[in-house]
Amino acid sequence: NAALQLVSRLHLHLWGEVMLIPLWEVDDYLIYRKNVRGVPVDPVHPYEEIDRWVVESWFAEDLP
């Protein structure tokens, strides 16, 4: 039960904070979330210019 709780906490943290989890690399494709801006169109490697990427909020920041 403790292991399940830890995995659930890890999942929530990664879902909310991590913009990219490289499970494997395919030379011709790069997949990233819609809220990540500044990713090069034809990168040479998956993390090219990562210091220029901007991660916008996944949720609306304005209160209704």
C-alpha positions as CSV (number, residue, x, y, z in Angstrom):
1,N,0.0,0.0,0.0
2,A,2.9,2.4,0.8
3,A,4.5,1.7,-2.6
4,L,1.2,2.5,-4.4
5,Q,0.9,5.8,-2.5
6,L,4.4,6.7,-3.4
7,V,3.8,5.9,-7.1
8,S,0.6,7.9,-7.1
9,R,2.4,10.9,-5.6
10,L,5.2,10.6,-8.1
11,H,2.7,10.4,-11.0
12,L,0.9,13.6,-9.8
13,H,4.2,15.4,-9.5
14,L,5.5,14.4,-12.9
15,W,2.1,15.1,-14.6
16,G,2.1,18.7,-13.1
17,E,5.8,19.6,-13.4
18,V,7.6,17.7,-16.1
19,M,7.4,18.9,-19.7
20,L,9.2,16.0,-21.4
21,I,9.8,12.4,-20.4
22,P,12.0,10.7,-23.0
23,L,10.9,7.1,-23.0
24,W,12.9,6.5,-26.2
25,E,14.3,8.6,-29.0
26,V,13.3,8.4,-32.6
27,D,15.5,10.4,-35.0
28,D,12.7,11.9,-37.1
29,Y,10.1,12.9,-34.4
30,L,9.9,14.9,-31.2
31,I,6.7,15.0,-29.2
32,Y,6.0,17.6,-26.6
33,R,3.0,19.2,-24.8
34,K,1.0,22.0,-26.5
35,N,2.0,24.4,-23.7
36,V,5.7,24.2,-24.5
37,R,6.9,27.0,-26.8
38,G,10.2,27.7,-28.5
39,V,11.0,24.1,-29.5
40,P,13.0,24.2,-32.8
41,V,11.2,22.9,-35.9
42,D,14.0,20.6,-37.0
43,P,16.1,19.9,-33.9
44,V,19.3,17.9,-34.3
45,H,18.8,16.3,-30.8
46,P,15.8,16.2,-28.5
47,Y,17.0,18.9,-26.0
48,E,18.3,21.4,-28.6
49,E,17.9,25.0,-27.3
50,I,16.1,23.7,-24.2
51,D,17.2,26.9,-22.4
52,R,15.0,28.9,-24.8
53,W,11.9,26.7,-24.3
54,V,9.0,28.3,-22.4
55,V,6.5,26.3,-20.5
56,E,3.1,28.0,-20.3
57,S,0.6,27.2,-17.6
58,W,-1.3,24.0,-18.3
59,F,-4.4,25.5,-16.5
60,A,-6.0,28.9,-16.8
61,E,-4.4,31.3,-14.3
62,D,-7.4,33.7,-14.3
63,L,-10.0,33.1,-11.6
64,P,-13.6,32.8,-13.0
